[in-house]
Amino acid sequence: VLDGIPGFLAWLALLLTLAGAVLNPRLVIAVAALLGLYSAGRFVVAAAANIVGLRYIRRWEKTDWQTEYARLRGPDSLPREAVRHVVIIPSYKEPPAVLARTLGALSRQENAAQQMIVVLAMEAADPAAQTTAEALIREFGGCFAHLFYTIHPKGLPGEMQCKSANEAWAARWIKRRLVDEMGIDLDAILVTTMDSDTLWHPQYFACLTTLFATNPERHLRFWQGAIRYHSNIWDVHPAMALVHAYSAAWDLAYLAARWWIPLPMSSYSLSLHLLEGVGYWDSDVIADEWHMFIKAYFQRDGQVKLERVYLPFSGEATAGNTLWESVKNRYEQTLRHAWGSKEVGYTLARIIEHPELRFWDGFRLLLRVAHDIIMSGAGWIIMTVGPQAALLLYPTLLTTEWNSPSFILLQVALAIVSVFGVVFWIIDMRLRPPRPRPWSVGEVFWTLASFPLLAVLSLIFLAIPAIHGQTLLLLGMPIQFKVTKKV
């Protein structure tokens, strides 16, 4: 029942908006204008947060993390050399070349051969899983303290075929191997789970070692870096590049904004102590990142927090051989992300189940989780369907109300969103790796065309898949995890 809350709100917003467009179109336009102005204000704040975040990144990139360890070290700190990094790489039919590139990048991290244990978390549903893993171990086995692989069985009771179930299987296996059999100190192990195409900043694990070792509350923390979709950005259809720049800008804004509760995204870290203490990842959840944080937050009485790591990592943007294939792949990825709408109901259930936790703490997390989910569904409907329906039913409003405060606010909001959409693209362009080839006429055309089409792109890649996913949840129709084509 709680899973259906976002979908219920989206369809309720649609019904009320259409009824309002018939009965009181001016009120519908006024509400849409206020909500639009709020969204535009968030774009302004996000741009400011990006500037702050980029300054932090430049500062952190210049930091010597061994020296920083000496500065931060306290009586409760671990020796730097005692920290062990377990890196879990869930994989399902990923191209071996992608996994080889990922392992090659990991092998160049600080003390990888002494402190890093990599687990290739393969799926039994992939017929090439064992062959691929063994070939990679032959090639990269000497680069790490240990390089293991696990095979997650297919069709276990109560499980979905998803990343979360695979991670949980691999993490339980590696705990038995390292702690129970090899005697490595549980409290010194930091687990990083990552996408198979994630390329970490060269200093990322040096930084992570220092932050983990010196934090006295290391077993109540997650660590998260800023994501950029740059690994294959020059191979992405140029009409789609603006969407990825937009996503990266919001990810950095959420990370850098101190007034906002940051949540894990894509690739993140937490201690094995915390992971085991809360029962690992749930095996029936597609959107593992938020769910894992919420689960840990309530099981540890609201003391769990996410620490920001201002060293960006790179991932691959969704792509395709044609524009249509790119559109389809991006839509499916956003639909999968929209399955995170379940976390609204999950958070609400945890608040009810944990009355000992201060209500405001749980409610603040609920607001953070629900905000973007509801804005992408019900909020989008109110801002777009409402005014359009009102103008279709009463076209004379264009001439009689064009200079009213509501219409002016709507135009101002649209202008602000458009301007800052371009600003986010410019920032992303400055951060991208060097372009390997000259621009073609077609690439220039589609890039320029994407700017006036920002509203349409947001509709196709944000609003519709969000409402689609929320509706499926409302109807109790599960989806399965699909690997999105990126290369």
C-alpha positions as CSV (number, residue, x, y, z in Angstrom):
1,V,0.0,0.0,0.0
2,L,2.7,2.5,1.0
3,D,4.6,1.7,-2.3
4,G,1.7,3.3,-4.2
5,I,1.9,6.7,-2.4
6,P,3.8,8.6,-5.2
7,G,1.6,7.1,-8.0
8,F,-1.5,7.9,-6.1
9,L,-0.4,11.5,-5.6
10,A,0.5,11.8,-9.3
11,W,-2.9,10.6,-10.5
12,L,-4.7,12.6,-7.9
13,A,-2.8,15.7,-9.1
14,L,-3.9,14.9,-12.6
15,L,-7.6,14.6,-11.7
16,L,-7.6,17.7,-9.5
17,T,-5.7,19.7,-12.1
18,L,-8.1,18.7,-14.9
19,A,-11.1,19.5,-12.7
20,G,-9.5,22.8,-11.7
21,A,-8.8,23.7,-15.4
22,V,-12.6,23.3,-16.0
23,L,-13.9,25.0,-12.9
24,N,-11.3,27.6,-12.0
25,P,-8.5,27.9,-14.7
26,R,-7.0,31.0,-13.1
27,L,-6.4,29.2,-9.8
28,V,-4.8,26.3,-11.7
29,I,-2.4,28.7,-13.5
30,A,-1.6,30.5,-10.3
31,V,-0.7,27.3,-8.5
32,A,1.4,26.1,-11.4
33,A,3.2,29.5,-11.5
34,L,4.1,29.3,-7.8
35,L,5.3,25.8,-8.1
36,G,7.3,26.8,-11.3
37,L,8.9,29.7,-9.5
38,Y,9.9,27.4,-6.6
39,S,11.5,25.0,-9.2
40,A,13.3,27.9,-10.8
41,G,14.6,29.1,-7.5
42,R,16.0,25.6,-6.9
43,F,17.9,25.9,-10.2
44,V,19.5,29.1,-9.0
45,V,20.5,27.5,-5.7
46,A,21.8,24.4,-7.5
47,A,24.0,26.6,-9.6
48,A,25.4,28.3,-6.5
49,A,26.0,24.8,-4.9
50,N,27.8,23.7,-8.1
51,I,30.2,26.6,-7.8
52,V,30.9,25.7,-4.1
53,G,31.3,22.0,-5.0
54,L,33.8,22.8,-7.8
55,R,35.8,24.9,-5.4
56,Y,35.9,22.0,-2.9
57,I,37.0,19.6,-5.7
58,R,39.9,21.8,-6.7
59,R,41.0,22.0,-3.1
60,W,40.7,18.3,-2.5
61,E,42.6,17.4,-5.6
62,K,45.6,19.4,-4.3
63,T,45.5,17.7,-0.9
64,D,48.2,15.3,0.2
65,W,46.2,12.7,2.0
66,Q,49.0,11.2,4.1
67,T,49.8,14.7,5.4
68,E,46.0,15.2,6.0
69,Y,46.0,11.9,8.0
70,A,48.7,13.3,10.3
71,R,46.7,16.4,10.8
72,L,43.4,14.7,11.5
73,R,44.7,11.7,13.5
74,G,43.3,11.2,17.0
75,P,43.4,8.6,19.7
76,D,40.6,6.6,18.1
77,S,42.1,6.6,14.6
78,L,43.2,3.5,12.8
79,P,46.7,3.2,11.4
80,R,46.4,4.0,7.7
81,E,48.1,0.8,6.7
82,A,45.6,-1.2,8.7
83,V,42.7,-0.2,6.5
84,R,41.5,-2.8,4.0
85,H,39.3,-1.8,1.0
86,V,36.8,-4.4,-0.2
87,V,35.6,-3.3,-3.6
88,I,32.5,-5.1,-4.9
89,I,31.8,-4.9,-8.6
90,P,28.4,-6.3,-9.4
91,S,28.3,-7.5,-13.0
92,Y,25.7,-9.0,-15.3
93,K,26.7,-9.6,-18.9
94,E,29.0,-6.6,-18.8
95,P,31.6,-6.5,-21.7
96,P,34.9,-7.9,-20.5
97,A,36.6,-4.9,-21.9
98,V,34.7,-2.6,-19.6
99,L,35.6,-4.7,-16.5
100,A,39.2,-4.8,-17.6
101,R,39.3,-1.1,-17.9
102,T,37.7,-0.8,-14.4
103,L,40.2,-3.2,-12.9
104,G,43.1,-1.4,-14.6
105,A,42.0,1.9,-13.1
106,L,41.6,0.4,-9.6
107,S,45.1,-1.2,-9.8
108,R,46.6,2.3,-10.0
109,Q,45.0,3.5,-6.7
110,E,47.2,4.0,-3.7
111,N,48.5,0.7,-2.2
112,A,46.1,-1.4,-4.3
113,A,48.5,-4.4,-4.1
114,Q,48.6,-4.2,-0.3
115,Q,45.2,-2.9,0.9
116,M,42.6,-3.5,-1.8
117,I,40.5,-6.7,-2.1
118,V,38.4,-6.8,-5.2
119,V,35.3,-9.0,-5.6
120,L,33.8,-9.5,-9.1
121,A,30.2,-10.2,-8.1
122,M,28.9,-12.2,-11.1
123,E,25.5,-13.6,-11.8
124,A,24.7,-17.3,-12.5
125,A,22.2,-16.1,-15.1
126,D,25.1,-14.9,-17.2
127,P,26.5,-18.1,-19.0
128,A,29.9,-16.4,-19.5
129,A,30.2,-15.3,-15.8
130,Q,32.8,-17.8,-14.6
131,T,34.9,-17.7,-17.8
132,T,35.0,-13.9,-17.8
133,A,35.9,-13.7,-14.1
134,E,38.7,-16.3,-14.3
135,A,40.2,-14.5,-17.4
136,L,40.2,-11.2,-15.5
137,I,41.8,-12.9,-12.4
138,R,44.6,-14.2,-14.6
139,E,45.2,-10.8,-16.0
140,F,44.9,-8.7,-12.9
141,G,45.3,-11.1,-10.0
142,G,48.8,-9.7,-9.0
143,C,47.6,-6.1,-9.0
144,F,45.6,-6.4,-5.7
145,A,46.0,-7.9,-2.3
146,H,43.3,-10.4,-3.4
147,L,41.0,-10.6,-6.5
148,F,38.0,-12.9,-6.0
149,Y,34.8,-13.7,-7.8
150,T,31.4,-14.8,-6.6
151,I,28.6,-16.3,-8.6
152,H,25.2,-15.2,-7.3
153,P,22.7,-18.1,-7.8
154,K,19.7,-17.6,-9.9
155,G,16.1,-17.8,-8.6
156,L,16.7,-17.8,-4.8
157,P,13.5,-17.5,-2.8
158,G,12.4,-14.0,-2.0
159,E,15.0,-12.4,-4.3
160,M,14.8,-10.3,-7.4
161,Q,17.4,-10.5,-10.2
162,C,19.0,-7.2,-9.2
163,K,22.2,-5.5,-8.1
164,S,21.2,-5.4,-4.5
165,A,20.8,-9.2,-4.2
166,N,24.1,-9.7,-5.9
167,E,25.9,-7.2,-3.6
168,A,24.5,-8.9,-0.5
169,W,25.6,-12.4,-1.7
170,A,29.1,-11.1,-2.5
171,A,29.4,-9.1,0.8
172,R,28.4,-12.1,3.0
173,W,30.9,-14.3,1.1
174,I,33.7,-11.9,1.5
175,K,33.0,-11.4,5.2
176,R,33.3,-15.2,5.7
177,R,36.5,-15.3,3.7
178,L,38.3,-12.3,5.1
179,V,37.1,-12.2,8.7
180,D,36.1,-15.7,9.7
181,E,38.7,-17.6,7.7
182,M,41.6,-15.2,7.3
183,G,41.3,-13.3,10.6
184,I,41.3,-9.8,9.2
185,D,39.9,-7.2,11.6
186,L,36.3,-6.5,10.8
187,D,36.5,-3.0,12.1
188,A,39.3,-2.1,9.7
189,I,37.4,-3.1,6.5
190,L,35.7,-0.5,4.3
191,V,33.4,-1.8,1.6
192,T,33.0,0.1,-1.6
193,T,30.2,-1.0,-4.0
194,M,30.5,0.4,-7.5
195,D,29.0,0.1,-11.0
196,S,31.1,-1.9,-13.4
197,D,32.0,1.2,-15.5
198,T,32.9,3.4,-12.5
199,L,36.4,5.1,-12.9
200,W,37.5,6.5,-9.6
201,H,39.6,9.7,-9.2
202,P,43.3,8.8,-8.9
203,Q,43.4,10.0,-5.3
204,Y,40.0,8.6,-4.3
205,F,41.1,5.6,-2.2
206,A,44.0,7.5,-0.7
207,C,41.4,10.1,0.5
208,L,39.0,7.4,1.6
209,T,41.7,5.7,3.7
210,T,42.4,8.9,5.6
211,L,38.7,9.8,6.1
212,F,37.8,6.3,7.3
213,A,40.8,5.8,9.5
214,T,40.4,9.2,11.3
215,N,36.6,9.3,11.8
216,P,35.7,8.1,15.3
217,E,32.2,7.4,14.0
218,R,33.4,5.4,11.0
219,H,30.9,2.6,11.6
220,L,28.0,5.1,11.3
221,R,29.0,6.7,8.0
222,F,28.6,6.3,4.3
223,W,31.0,8.1,1.9
224,Q,30.0,9.4,-1.5
225,G,31.8,11.2,-4.3
226,A,30.4,13.4,-7.1
227,I,29.5,11.5,-10.3
228,R,30.3,12.7,-13.8
229,Y,29.1,10.9,-17.0
230,H,32.3,11.5,-18.9
231,S,33.8,8.0,-19.6
232,N,32.0,7.8,-23.0
233,I,30.5,11.3,-23.2
234,W,31.9,11.9,-26.7
235,D,30.2,8.8,-28.0
236,V,26.8,9.8,-26.6
237,H,24.3,11.2,-29.1
238,P,24.7,15.0,-28.9
239,A,21.0,15.5,-28.4
240,M,21.3,13.5,-25.2
241,A,24.5,15.2,-23.8
242,L,22.5,18.1,-22.2
243,V,20.4,15.5,-20.2
244,H,23.6,14.0,-18.7
245,A,25.1,17.4,-18.0
246,Y,21.9,18.3,-16.2
247,S,22.0,15.1,-14.1
248,A,25.6,15.6,-13.1
249,A,25.0,19.2,-12.1
250,W,22.1,18.2,-9.8
251,D,24.2,15.3,-8.3
252,L,27.0,17.7,-7.4
253,A,24.5,20.3,-6.1
254,Y,22.9,17.8,-3.7
255,L,26.4,16.8,-2.5
256,A,27.7,20.3,-2.0
257,A,24.5,21.9,-0.5
258,R,25.1,21.7,3.3
259,W,21.4,22.3,4.1
260,W,20.4,19.2,2.1
261,I,20.6,15.6,3.4
262,P,23.0,13.9,0.9
263,L,22.1,10.3,-0.1
264,P,24.3,7.7,-1.8
265,M,24.2,7.4,-5.5
266,S,25.6,4.7,-7.9
267,S,29.0,4.0,-6.2
268,Y,29.6,4.6,-2.5
269,S,31.3,3.2,0.6
270,L,30.4,2.0,4.2
271,S,32.2,-0.1,6.8
272,L,31.7,-3.9,6.8
273,H,30.9,-3.5,10.5
274,L,27.9,-1.4,9.6
275,L,27.0,-3.5,6.7
276,E,26.9,-6.7,8.7
277,G,25.2,-5.0,11.7
278,V,22.2,-4.0,9.6
279,G,21.8,-7.2,7.7
280,Y,23.4,-6.3,4.3
281,W,21.5,-5.1,1.3
282,D,17.9,-6.3,0.9
283,S,17.6,-8.8,-1.9
284,D,14.2,-7.6,-3.3
285,V,15.1,-4.0,-4.0
286,I,16.2,-2.5,-7.3
287,A,17.3,0.9,-6.1
288,D,19.9,-0.2,-3.6
289,E,21.6,3.1,-2.7
290,W,18.8,5.0,-1.0
291,H,17.3,1.9,0.5
292,M,20.5,0.8,2.1
293,F,21.0,4.2,3.7
294,I,17.5,4.4,5.0
295,K,17.7,0.9,6.4
296,A,21.0,1.7,8.2
297,Y,19.7,5.1,9.4
298,F,16.7,3.7,11.3
299,Q,18.5,0.6,12.6
300,R,21.2,2.9,14.1
301,D,18.7,5.3,15.7
302,G,19.2,8.1,13.2
303,Q,22.9,8.4,13.8
304,V,24.0,7.3,10.3
305,K,25.2,10.2,8.0
306,L,26.8,10.5,4.6
307,E,30.2,12.1,4.3
308,R,31.0,14.0,1.2
309,V,34.0,13.1,-0.9
310,Y,34.9,15.9,-3.2
311,L,36.9,13.8,-5.7
312,P,34.7,13.0,-8.7
313,F,34.3,9.6,-10.3
314,S,33.4,9.0,-13.8
315,G,30.7,6.7,-15.2
316,E,29.3,5.9,-18.6
317,A,26.3,7.8,-19.9
318,T,23.6,5.8,-21.6
319,A,24.1,5.5,-25.4
320,G,22.9,3.7,-28.5
321,N,23.8,3.1,-32.1
322,T,21.0,5.4,-33.2
323,L,19.0,8.4,-31.7
324,W,16.0,6.1,-31.1
325,E,18.1,3.5,-29.4
326,S,19.7,6.2,-27.2
327,V,16.2,7.5,-26.3
328,K,15.0,4.0,-25.5
329,N,18.0,3.1,-23.3
330,R,17.9,6.4,-21.4
331,Y,14.1,6.0,-20.8
332,E,14.6,2.4,-19.4
333,Q,17.4,3.7,-17.1
334,T,15.2,6.4,-15.7
335,L,12.3,4.0,-15.3
336,R,14.6,1.7,-13.3
337,H,15.7,4.7,-11.2
338,A,12.0,5.6,-10.7
339,W,11.6,2.3,-8.9
340,G,13.3,4.2,-6.0
341,S,9.8,5.8,-5.5
342,K,9.3,2.8,-3.2
343,E,11.5,4.5,-0.7
344,V,8.8,7.0,0.2
345,G,6.7,4.2,1.6
346,Y,9.7,2.4,3.0
347,T,10.8,5.5,4.9
348,L,7.3,6.1,6.2
349,A,7.0,2.5,7.4
350,R,10.4,2.8,9.3
351,I,9.1,6.0,11.0
352,I,6.1,4.1,12.2
353,E,8.2,1.1,13.3
354,H,10.7,3.2,15.2
355,P,8.7,5.5,17.6
356,E,11.8,5.8,19.8
357,L,13.5,7.9,17.1
358,R,12.8,11.6,17.3
359,F,9.9,12.3,14.9
360,W,11.6,15.3,13.3
361,D,14.7,13.3,12.4
362,G,12.7,10.7,10.6
363,F,10.4,13.2,9.0
364,R,13.3,15.3,7.7
365,L,14.7,12.2,6.0
366,L,11.2,11.5,4.6
367,L,11.0,15.0,3.1
368,R,14.4,14.5,1.5
369,V,13.5,11.2,0.0
370,A,10.0,12.2,-1.1
371,H,10.8,15.7,-2.5
372,D,12.2,14.8,-5.9
373,I,10.0,11.8,-6.3
374,I,6.8,13.8,-5.8
375,M,8.1,16.8,-7.8
376,S,8.9,14.5,-10.8
377,G,5.4,13.0,-10.7
378,A,2.7,15.1,-9.1
379,G,4.7,18.3,-9.3
380,W,5.4,18.0,-13.0
381,I,1.7,17.4,-13.7
382,I,0.6,20.5,-11.8
383,M,3.2,22.7,-13.5
384,T,2.6,21.5,-17.1
385,V,-0.7,19.8,-17.6
386,G,-2.6,22.4,-15.5
387,P,-1.8,25.5,-17.6
388,Q,-2.0,23.6,-20.9
389,A,-5.4,22.2,-20.1
390,A,-6.7,25.6,-18.9
391,L,-5.5,27.3,-22.1
392,L,-7.0,24.6,-24.3
393,L,-10.3,25.0,-22.6
394,Y,-10.2,28.8,-22.4
395,P,-8.0,30.1,-25.2
396,T,-9.1,33.7,-24.5
397,L,-7.0,33.6,-21.4
398,L,-4.0,34.2,-23.6
399,T,-5.3,37.6,-24.5
400,T,-7.0,38.6,-21.3
401,E,-4.5,37.3,-18.8
402,W,-1.1,37.5,-20.6
403,N,0.1,40.3,-18.3
404,S,-1.3,38.8,-15.1
405,P,1.1,37.9,-12.2
406,S,0.5,34.2,-12.8
407,F,1.5,34.3,-16.5
408,I,4.5,36.5,-15.8
409,L,5.7,34.1,-13.1
410,L,5.4,31.2,-15.4
411,Q,7.4,32.9,-18.1
412,V,10.1,34.0,-15.6
413,A,10.3,30.4,-14.2
414,L,10.7,29.0,-17.7
415,A,13.4,31.5,-18.6
416,I,15.4,30.8,-15.4
417,V,15.2,27.0,-16.0
418,S,16.3,27.4,-19.6
419,V,19.2,29.7,-18.7
420,F,20.5,27.5,-16.0
421,G,20.1,24.4,-18.1
422,V,22.6,26.0,-20.5
423,V,24.8,27.0,-17.6
424,F,25.0,23.4,-16.4
425,W,25.9,22.3,-19.9
426,I,28.7,24.9,-20.1
427,I,30.1,23.8,-16.8
428,D,30.0,20.2,-17.9
429,M,31.7,21.0,-21.2
430,R,34.6,22.6,-19.3
431,L,35.1,19.5,-17.2
432,R,34.9,16.9,-19.9
433,P,38.0,15.1,-21.1
434,P,39.6,16.3,-24.4
435,R,37.5,15.6,-27.5
436,P,39.1,12.9,-29.6
437,R,37.8,14.1,-32.9
438,P,36.5,17.3,-34.6
439,W,32.9,18.3,-34.3
440,S,30.7,17.2,-37.3
441,V,27.9,19.3,-38.7
442,G,25.3,16.9,-37.4
443,E,26.8,16.9,-33.9
444,V,26.7,20.7,-33.8
445,F,23.1,20.7,-35.1
446,W,21.8,18.3,-32.5
447,T,23.7,20.0,-29.7
448,L,22.2,23.4,-30.5
449,A,18.8,21.8,-31.0
450,S,18.9,20.2,-27.6
451,F,18.8,23.6,-25.8
452,P,15.3,24.7,-27.0
453,L,14.2,21.1,-26.6
454,L,15.2,21.0,-22.9
455,A,11.5,21.0,-21.8
456,V,10.7,18.1,-24.2
457,L,13.8,16.2,-23.1
458,S,12.8,16.6,-19.5
459,L,9.4,15.4,-20.3
460,I,10.7,12.2,-22.1
461,F,13.6,11.3,-19.8
462,L,12.4,12.6,-16.4
463,A,8.7,13.1,-16.0
464,I,7.1,10.3,-18.1
465,P,9.3,7.5,-16.9
466,A,8.9,8.7,-13.3
467,I,5.1,8.6,-13.6
468,H,5.4,5.3,-15.5
469,G,7.4,3.7,-12.6
470,Q,5.1,5.3,-9.9
471,T,2.0,4.0,-11.7
472,L,3.5,0.4,-11.9
473,L,4.2,0.6,-8.2
474,L,0.6,1.8,-7.5
475,L,-0.7,-1.2,-9.5
476,G,1.6,-3.6,-7.8
477,M,3.4,-4.6,-11.0
478,P,7.1,-5.3,-10.4
479,I,9.9,-4.7,-12.9
480,Q,13.2,-6.5,-13.2
481,F,16.6,-5.0,-13.2
482,K,18.0,-4.4,-16.8
483,V,21.5,-3.4,-17.7
484,T,21.3,-0.2,-19.7
485,K,23.5,-0.2,-22.8
486,K,26.2,2.4,-22.5
487,V,28.9,1.4,-25.1
